[in-house]
């Protein structure tokens, strides 16, 4: 921006309700001015108004209107590489990875700008979870060159807060509050890669109430960590004490074919040197060892199954912390 030619309101920066506009203040204000001038001079009876994320959703749900397309310039020019649905989510503010908790997106590695943004959005949504961040990054590194002109899609829910999920969801609403990663890499032809993230119990670790008391001490300490934004650090300590670890479980099979026992199975685990993958086809011994390291008595036990196995202990902790949290 040429500061000598720019108006005072551009130089003054952006001070409004749109959170994403703050990232490129001058560009946003300039684009608003241009669009308003164009609307008033070219399209009679039309005007422009501030388009904060919630308003776009309202417009999309209004039966009197139909969104025909999106157009951006300057700092927003890279949106030309987005699929329509991805772009809607981007502009609606739902799933760009900014929340660091929830993200849904798709991208083709052939579209370099979109693929780069997709990778960054995924990392942001997995912030605080070094295991899944490392594993998903490794999986995307591998499948990216394999899908050609196909697509890669990911859905991530990464709360990094098992205790609060139990406080608010136990016993009937846990399914919607537990961490999740689901991914698909689908080429035009060849092999389809399907991946599922899991928080698995290895059969070891201390009792659930003892681990919670050791990490959180009491409900007041939980509240102090919530306000300080450090719950994700305590959550990692809790999972380590319980013997719970994040992994990726992958199936590889022909595109458009039903899954069969003949499909390749792979396990992604985080080790000291980073992400490691073990294949049932190319390294059956390594795969068996990796499976045993994340399993309890020869069976993969998900976080949901772990909680059900220890339901009495979970119930005691839920009652203790729920009584305090719900009165604050």
DRENDO-1510 file (C-alpha; in Angstrom, 1 decimal, always signed):
<recs>
REC; n; res; u; v; w
REC; 1; UNK; +0.0; +0.0; +0.0 .
REC; 2; UNK; +1.3; +3.5; -0.9 .
REC; 3; UNK; +0.9; +5.4; +2.3 .
REC; 4; UNK; +1.3; +8.8; +0.6 .
REC; 5; UNK; -1.8; +8.1; -1.5 .
REC; 6; UNK; -3.9; +6.1; +1.0 .
REC; 7; UNK; -6.8; +7.8; +2.8 .
REC; 8; UNK; -6.7; +8.4; +6.6 .
REC; 9; UNK; -9.2; +5.6; +7.3 .
REC; 10; UNK; -7.0; +3.0; +5.6 .
REC; 11; UNK; -4.0; +4.2; +7.4 .
REC; 12; UNK; -5.9; +4.1; +10.7 .
REC; 13; UNK; -6.3; +0.3; +10.5 .
REC; 14; UNK; -9.4; -1.8; +10.9 .
REC; 15; UNK; -11.5; -1.6; +14.1 .
REC; 16; UNK; -14.7; -3.7; +13.6 .
REC; 17; UNK; -16.4; -7.0; +14.3 .
REC; 18; UNK; -14.9; -9.2; +11.5 .
REC; 19; UNK; -12.2; -11.3; +13.1 .
REC; 20; UNK; -10.6; -12.5; +9.9 .
REC; 21; UNK; -10.5; -9.0; +8.4 .
REC; 22; UNK; -8.0; -8.1; +11.1 .
REC; 23; UNK; -5.4; -10.3; +9.5 .
REC; 24; UNK; -5.2; -8.0; +6.4 .
REC; 25; UNK; -6.6; -4.7; +7.6 .
REC; 26; UNK; -5.6; -2.4; +4.8 .
REC; 27; UNK; -6.6; -4.8; +2.1 .
REC; 28; UNK; -10.0; -5.5; +3.7 .
REC; 29; UNK; -10.8; -1.8; +4.0 .
REC; 30; UNK; -9.7; -1.1; +0.5 .
REC; 31; UNK; -11.7; -3.9; -0.9 .
REC; 32; UNK; -14.8; -2.7; +1.0 .
REC; 33; UNK; -14.4; +0.8; -0.5 .
REC; 34; UNK; -14.0; -0.5; -4.0 .
REC; 35; UNK; -17.0; -2.8; -3.8 .
REC; 36; UNK; -19.2; -0.1; -2.3 .
REC; 37; UNK; -18.2; +2.3; -5.0 .
REC; 38; UNK; -18.8; -0.3; -7.7 .
REC; 39; UNK; -22.2; -1.2; -6.3 .
REC; 40; UNK; -23.4; +2.3; -6.1 .
REC; 41; UNK; -22.2; +3.3; -9.5 .
REC; 42; UNK; -22.9; +0.2; -11.5 .
REC; 43; UNK; -25.8; -1.6; -10.0 .
REC; 44; UNK; -28.8; +0.6; -9.2 .
REC; 45; UNK; -30.5; -0.1; -6.0 .
REC; 46; UNK; -27.7; -2.3; -4.7 .
REC; 47; UNK; -25.4; -1.7; -1.7 .
REC; 48; UNK; -22.7; -3.5; +0.2 .
REC; 49; UNK; -22.6; -4.2; +3.9 .
REC; 50; UNK; -20.2; -5.8; +6.3 .
REC; 51; UNK; -20.1; -9.5; +5.8 .
REC; 52; UNK; -19.0; -11.0; +9.1 .
REC; 53; UNK; -19.1; -14.8; +9.1 .
REC; 54; UNK; -22.6; -15.2; +10.7 .
REC; 55; UNK; -24.3; -13.1; +8.1 .
REC; 56; UNK; -23.1; -15.3; +5.3 .
REC; 57; UNK; -24.7; -18.4; +6.9 .
REC; 58; UNK; -27.9; -16.4; +7.4 .
REC; 59; UNK; -27.9; -15.5; +3.7 .
REC; 60; UNK; -27.3; -19.1; +2.6 .
REC; 61; UNK; -30.2; -20.3; +4.7 .
REC; 62; UNK; -32.6; -17.6; +3.4 .
REC; 63; UNK; -34.9; -19.2; +0.8 .
REC; 64; UNK; -35.1; -15.8; -1.0 .
REC; 65; UNK; -31.4; -15.8; -1.9 .
REC; 66; UNK; -29.1; -18.1; -3.7 .
REC; 67; UNK; -25.3; -17.7; -3.5 .
REC; 68; UNK; -24.0; -17.9; -7.1 .
REC; 69; UNK; -20.2; -17.6; -6.5 .
REC; 70; UNK; -17.4; -15.9; -4.6 .
REC; 71; UNK; -14.9; -13.4; -5.7 .
REC; 72; UNK; -11.8; -12.0; -3.9 .
REC; 73; UNK; -8.8; -9.8; -4.7 .
REC; 74; UNK; -5.6; -8.8; -3.1 .
REC; 75; UNK; -5.0; -10.7; +0.1 .
REC; 76; UNK; -8.0; -12.9; -0.7 .
REC; 77; UNK; -7.0; -13.8; -4.2 .
REC; 78; UNK; -5.9; -17.3; -3.2 .
REC; 79; UNK; -9.5; -18.2; -2.6 .
REC; 80; UNK; -9.8; -18.9; -6.3 .
REC; 81; UNK; -8.1; -22.2; -5.6 .
REC; 82; UNK; -10.8; -23.3; -3.1 .
REC; 83; UNK; -13.7; -25.7; -3.9 .
REC; 84; UNK; -17.1; -23.9; -3.5 .
REC; 85; UNK; -18.0; -25.8; -0.3 .
REC; 86; UNK; -14.5; -25.2; +1.2 .
REC; 87; UNK; -14.7; -21.5; +0.3 .
REC; 88; UNK; -18.1; -21.2; +2.0 .
REC; 89; UNK; -16.8; -22.7; +5.2 .
REC; 90; UNK; -13.8; -20.5; +5.0 .
REC; 91; UNK; -15.9; -17.3; +4.6 .
REC; 92; UNK; -18.4; -18.5; +7.2 .
REC; 93; UNK; -15.6; -18.8; +9.7 .
REC; 94; UNK; -16.5; -22.4; +10.7 .
REC; 95; UNK; -13.6; -24.6; +9.8 .
REC; 96; UNK; -10.5; -22.9; +8.7 .
REC; 97; UNK; -8.6; -24.4; +11.6 .
REC; 98; UNK; -8.5; -21.2; +13.6 .
REC; 99; UNK; -10.4; -22.7; +16.5 .
REC; 100; UNK; -7.6; -25.3; +17.0 .
REC; 101; UNK; -10.4; -27.7; +17.9 .
REC; 102; UNK; -12.7; -28.4; +14.9 .
REC; 103; UNK; -11.8; -28.6; +11.2 .
REC; 104; UNK; -13.3; -30.1; +8.1 .
REC; 105; UNK; -11.7; -29.5; +4.7 .
REC; 106; UNK; -10.7; -31.0; +1.4 .
REC; 107; UNK; -8.0; -30.2; -1.1 .
REC; 108; UNK; -6.3; -31.5; -4.2 .
REC; 109; UNK; -2.5; -31.6; -4.1 .
REC; 110; UNK; -2.5; -30.5; -7.7 .
REC; 111; UNK; -3.7; -27.1; -6.6 .
REC; 112; UNK; -0.6; -25.9; -4.9 .
REC; 113; UNK; -2.0; -22.8; -3.1 .
REC; 114; UNK; -5.0; -24.7; -1.8 .
REC; 115; UNK; -2.9; -27.7; -0.7 .
REC; 116; UNK; -0.6; -25.4; +1.2 .
REC; 117; UNK; -3.5; -23.7; +3.0 .
REC; 118; UNK; -5.1; -27.1; +3.7 .
REC; 119; UNK; -1.9; -28.3; +5.4 .
REC; 120; UNK; -1.6; -25.2; +7.5 .
REC; 121; UNK; -5.3; -25.4; +8.5 .
REC; 122; UNK; -4.8; -29.0; +9.6 .
REC; 123; UNK; -1.8; -28.1; +11.7 .
REC; 124; UNK; -3.7; -25.3; +13.4 .
REC; 125; UNK; -6.6; -27.6; +14.3 .
REC; 126; UNK; -4.2; -30.1; +15.9 .
REC; 127; UNK; -2.2; -27.6; +17.9 .
REC; 128; UNK; -1.4; -28.9; +21.4 .
REC; 129; UNK; -1.6; -32.5; +20.3 .
REC; 130; UNK; +1.9; -33.3; +19.1 .
REC; 131; UNK; +1.2; -37.0; +18.5 .
REC; 132; UNK; -1.7; -36.5; +16.0 .
REC; 133; UNK; +0.0; -33.4; +14.5 .
REC; 134; UNK; +3.1; -35.4; +13.7 .
REC; 135; UNK; +1.1; -38.4; +12.4 .
REC; 136; UNK; -1.3; -36.5; +10.3 .
REC; 137; UNK; +1.5; -34.5; +8.8 .
REC; 138; UNK; +3.3; -37.7; +7.9 .
REC; 139; UNK; +0.2; -39.2; +6.4 .
REC; 140; UNK; -0.4; -36.2; +4.2 .
REC; 141; UNK; +3.3; -36.2; +3.2 .
REC; 142; UNK; +2.8; -39.7; +1.9 .
REC; 143; UNK; -0.6; -39.6; +0.3 .
REC; 144; UNK; -0.2; -36.2; -1.3 .
REC; 145; UNK; +2.0; -37.5; -4.2 .
REC; 146; UNK; -0.2; -40.6; -4.7 .
REC; 147; UNK; -3.6; -39.1; -5.3 .
REC; 148; UNK; -2.7; -37.2; -8.5 .
REC; 149; UNK; -5.7; -35.1; -9.5 .
REC; 150; UNK; -7.8; -36.8; -6.8 .
REC; 151; UNK; -8.8; -35.3; -3.4 .
REC; 152; UNK; -7.8; -35.5; +0.2 .
REC; 153; UNK; -10.3; -34.8; +2.9 .
REC; 154; UNK; -10.0; -34.5; +6.7 .
REC; 155; UNK; -12.3; -34.1; +9.6 .
REC; 156; UNK; -10.6; -33.2; +13.0 .
REC; 157; UNK; -12.0; -32.7; +16.4 .
REC; 158; UNK; -9.2; -32.1; +18.8 .
REC; 159; UNK; -10.4; -30.8; +22.2 .
REC; 160; UNK; -7.3; -31.9; +24.3 .
REC; 161; UNK; -9.5; -32.0; +27.4 .
REC; 162; UNK; -10.6; -35.4; +28.5 .
REC; 163; UNK; -11.7; -34.4; +31.9 .
REC; 164; UNK; -14.1; -31.7; +30.7 .
REC; 165; UNK; -15.6; -34.1; +28.1 .
REC; 166; UNK; -16.4; -36.4; +31.0 .
REC; 167; UNK; -17.8; -33.6; +33.2 .
REC; 168; UNK; -20.2; -32.5; +30.5 .
REC; 169; UNK; -20.8; -35.7; +28.5 .
REC; 170; UNK; -20.7; -38.7; +30.9 .
REC; 171; UNK; -22.4; -41.1; +30.4 .
REC; 172; UNK; -24.8; -40.5; +27.5 .
REC; 173; UNK; -23.1; -37.7; +25.4 .
REC; 174; UNK; -19.5; -38.8; +25.3 .
REC; 175; UNK; -19.5; -39.8; +21.6 .
REC; 176; UNK; -19.8; -36.2; +20.5 .
REC; 177; UNK; -17.1; -34.9; +22.9 .
REC; 178; UNK; -14.3; -37.4; +22.3 .
REC; 179; UNK; -11.3; -36.6; +20.0 .
REC; 180; UNK; -11.6; -37.7; +16.4 .
REC; 181; UNK; -9.6; -37.7; +13.1 .
REC; 182; UNK; -11.1; -39.2; +9.9 .
REC; 183; UNK; -9.3; -38.9; +6.6 .
REC; 184; UNK; -9.7; -40.1; +3.0 .
REC; 185; UNK; -7.2; -39.8; +0.1 .
REC; 186; UNK; -9.0; -40.8; -3.1 .
REC; 187; UNK; -7.2; -40.8; -6.5 .
REC; 188; UNK; -8.9; -41.1; -9.8 .
REC; 189; UNK; -7.8; -44.6; -10.0 .
REC; 190; UNK; -5.5; -46.9; -7.9 .
REC; 191; UNK; -5.5; -47.3; -4.2 .
REC; 192; UNK; -7.7; -45.4; -1.7 .
REC; 193; UNK; -6.2; -44.5; +1.7 .
REC; 194; UNK; -8.6; -44.3; +4.6 .
REC; 195; UNK; -7.3; -43.2; +8.0 .
REC; 196; UNK; -9.0; -43.0; +11.4 .
REC; 197; UNK; -7.5; -41.4; +14.5 .
REC; 198; UNK; -7.8; -43.2; +17.8 .
REC; 199; UNK; -6.9; -42.5; +21.4 .
REC; 200; UNK; -6.0; -46.0; +22.5 .
REC; 201; UNK; -5.3; -47.6; +25.9 .
REC; 202; UNK; -2.3; -49.8; +26.2 .
REC; 203; UNK; -3.6; -51.7; +29.2 .
REC; 204; UNK; -1.2; -50.0; +31.6 .
REC; 205; UNK; -1.4; -46.9; +33.7 .
REC; 206; UNK; -2.8; -45.9; +37.1 .
REC; 207; UNK; -6.4; -45.8; +38.2 .
REC; 208; UNK; -8.5; -43.0; +36.7 .
REC; 209; UNK; -9.3; -41.2; +40.0 .
REC; 210; UNK; -5.7; -41.4; +41.2 .
REC; 211; UNK; -4.4; -39.9; +37.9 .
REC; 212; UNK; -7.0; -37.1; +37.9 .
REC; 213; UNK; -6.0; -36.2; +41.5 .
REC; 214; UNK; -2.3; -36.2; +40.7 .
REC; 215; UNK; -2.7; -33.9; +37.7 .
REC; 216; UNK; -5.6; -31.6; +38.7 .
REC; 217; UNK; -5.4; -31.9; +42.5 .
REC; 218; UNK; -8.9; -30.5; +42.9 .
REC; 219; UNK; -11.7; -28.8; +40.9 .
REC; 220; UNK; -10.4; -25.3; +41.7 .
REC; 221; UNK; -7.1; -26.2; +40.0 .
REC; 222; UNK; -9.0; -27.3; +36.9 .
REC; 223; UNK; -10.8; -24.0; +36.8 .
REC; 224; UNK; -7.5; -22.1; +37.1 .
REC; 225; UNK; -6.0; -24.0; +34.2 .
REC; 226; UNK; -9.1; -23.4; +32.1 .
REC; 227; UNK; -8.8; -19.6; +32.6 .
REC; 228; UNK; -5.1; -19.7; +32.0 .
REC; 229; UNK; -5.5; -21.7; +28.7 .
REC; 230; UNK; -3.2; -24.5; +29.9 .
REC; 231; UNK; -5.7; -27.4; +30.2 .
REC; 232; UNK; -4.1; -29.0; +27.1 .
REC; 233; UNK; -0.9; -29.4; +29.0 .
REC; 234; UNK; -2.6; -31.0; +32.0 .
REC; 235; UNK; -4.5; -33.3; +29.6 .
REC; 236; UNK; -1.3; -34.6; +28.1 .
REC; 237; UNK; +0.0; -35.4; +31.6 .
REC; 238; UNK; -3.3; -37.2; +32.4 .
REC; 239; UNK; -3.2; -39.3; +29.3 .
REC; 240; UNK; +0.4; -40.4; +29.9 .
REC; 241; UNK; -0.5; -41.5; +33.5 .
REC; 242; UNK; -3.5; -43.5; +32.2 .
REC; 243; UNK; -1.6; -45.2; +29.4 .
REC; 244; UNK; -3.6; -43.5; +26.6 .
REC; 245; UNK; -1.9; -42.5; +23.3 .
REC; 246; UNK; -3.0; -41.0; +20.0 .
REC; 247; UNK; -2.5; -43.2; +16.9 .
REC; 248; UNK; -3.7; -43.4; +13.3 .
REC; 249; UNK; -5.1; -46.6; +11.9 .
REC; 250; UNK; -5.1; -46.8; +8.1 .
REC; 251; UNK; -6.7; -49.1; +5.5 .
REC; 252; UNK; -5.4; -49.2; +1.9 .
REC; 253; UNK; -7.5; -50.8; -0.9 .
REC; 254; UNK; -8.8; -50.3; -4.5 .
REC; 255; UNK; -10.8; -47.2; -5.2 .
REC; 256; UNK; -14.6; -47.8; -5.4 .
REC; 257; UNK; -14.2; -51.3; -4.0 .
REC; 258; UNK; -15.7; -52.6; -0.7 .
REC; 259; UNK; -13.2; -53.1; +2.1 .
REC; 260; UNK; -12.0; -56.7; +2.5 .
REC; 261; UNK; -9.7; -58.7; +4.7 .
REC; 262; UNK; -7.1; -58.5; +1.8 .
REC; 263; UNK; -6.7; -54.8; +2.2 .
REC; 264; UNK; -3.4; -53.5; +3.6 .
REC; 265; UNK; -3.6; -52.3; +7.2 .
REC; 266; UNK; -1.2; -49.8; +8.6 .
REC; 267; UNK; -0.5; -48.3; +12.1 .
REC; 268; UNK; +1.0; -44.9; +12.5 .
REC; 269; UNK; +2.6; -44.2; +15.9 .
REC; 270; UNK; +4.6; -41.3; +17.3 .
REC; 271; UNK; +8.1; -42.3; +18.5 .
REC; 272; UNK; +11.1; -40.3; +19.6 .
REC; 273; UNK; +12.3; -39.8; +16.1 .
REC; 274; UNK; +8.8; -38.7; +14.9 .
REC; 275; UNK; +6.0; -40.5; +13.0 .
REC; 276; UNK; +6.5; -44.1; +12.1 .
REC; 277; UNK; +4.3; -46.3; +10.0 .
REC; 278; UNK; +4.1; -50.1; +10.0 .
REC; 279; UNK; +2.4; -52.1; +7.3 .
REC; 280; UNK; +0.7; -55.5; +7.5 .
REC; 281; UNK; +1.9; -56.2; +3.9 .
REC; 282; UNK; +5.5; -55.0; +3.7 .
REC; 283; UNK; +6.5; -55.3; +7.4 .
REC; 284; UNK; +4.2; -57.9; +9.1 .
REC; 285; UNK; +6.5; -58.3; +12.1 .
REC; 286; UNK; +6.9; -54.6; +12.7 .
REC; 287; UNK; +3.1; -54.3; +12.3 .
REC; 288; UNK; +2.5; -56.9; +14.9 .
REC; 289; UNK; +4.9; -55.3; +17.3 .
REC; 290; UNK; +3.3; -51.9; +16.8 .
REC; 291; UNK; -0.2; -53.4; +17.3 .
REC; 292; UNK; +0.9; -55.0; +20.6 .
REC; 293; UNK; +2.3; -51.7; +21.8 .
REC; 294; UNK; -1.0; -49.9; +21.5 .
REC; 295; UNK; -3.3; -52.8; +22.4 .
REC; 296; UNK; -4.6; -54.1; +25.8 .
REC; 297; UNK; -4.4; -57.8; +26.0 .
REC; 298; UNK; -4.2; -58.2; +22.3 .
REC; 299; UNK; -7.2; -55.9; +21.6 .
REC; 300; UNK; -7.3; -52.2; +20.5 .
REC; 301; UNK; -9.2; -50.4; +23.2 .
REC; 302; UNK; -10.5; -47.0; +22.2 .
REC; 303; UNK; -11.0; -44.2; +24.7 .
REC; 304; UNK; -14.8; -44.8; +24.7 .
REC; 305; UNK; -14.2; -48.5; +25.5 .
REC; 306; UNK; -11.7; -47.6; +28.2 .
REC; 307; UNK; -14.2; -45.3; +29.9 .
REC; 308; UNK; -16.9; -48.0; +29.8 .
REC; 309; UNK; -14.5; -50.5; +31.3 .
REC; 310; UNK; -13.8; -48.1; +34.2 .
REC; 311; UNK; -17.3; -46.7; +34.4 .
REC; 312; UNK; -17.5; -46.7; +38.2 .
REC; 313; UNK; -14.3; -44.8; +38.6 .
REC; 314; UNK; -15.3; -42.3; +35.8 .
REC; 315; UNK; -18.7; -41.8; +37.5 .
REC; 316; UNK; -17.0; -40.9; +40.8 .
REC; 317; UNK; -14.8; -38.3; +39.2 .
REC; 318; UNK; -17.6; -36.9; +37.0 .
REC; 319; UNK; -19.8; -36.3; +40.1 .
REC; 320; UNK; -17.0; -34.7; +42.1 .
REC; 321; UNK; -16.0; -32.2; +39.4 .
REC; 322; UNK; -19.5; -31.7; +37.9 .
REC; 323; UNK; -20.8; -30.4; +41.3 .
REC; 324; UNK; -18.1; -27.7; +41.4 .
REC; 325; UNK; -18.0; -26.7; +37.7 .
REC; 326; UNK; -21.8; -26.3; +37.4 .
REC; 327; UNK; -21.9; -24.0; +40.4 .
REC; 328; UNK; -19.2; -21.6; +39.0 .
</recs>
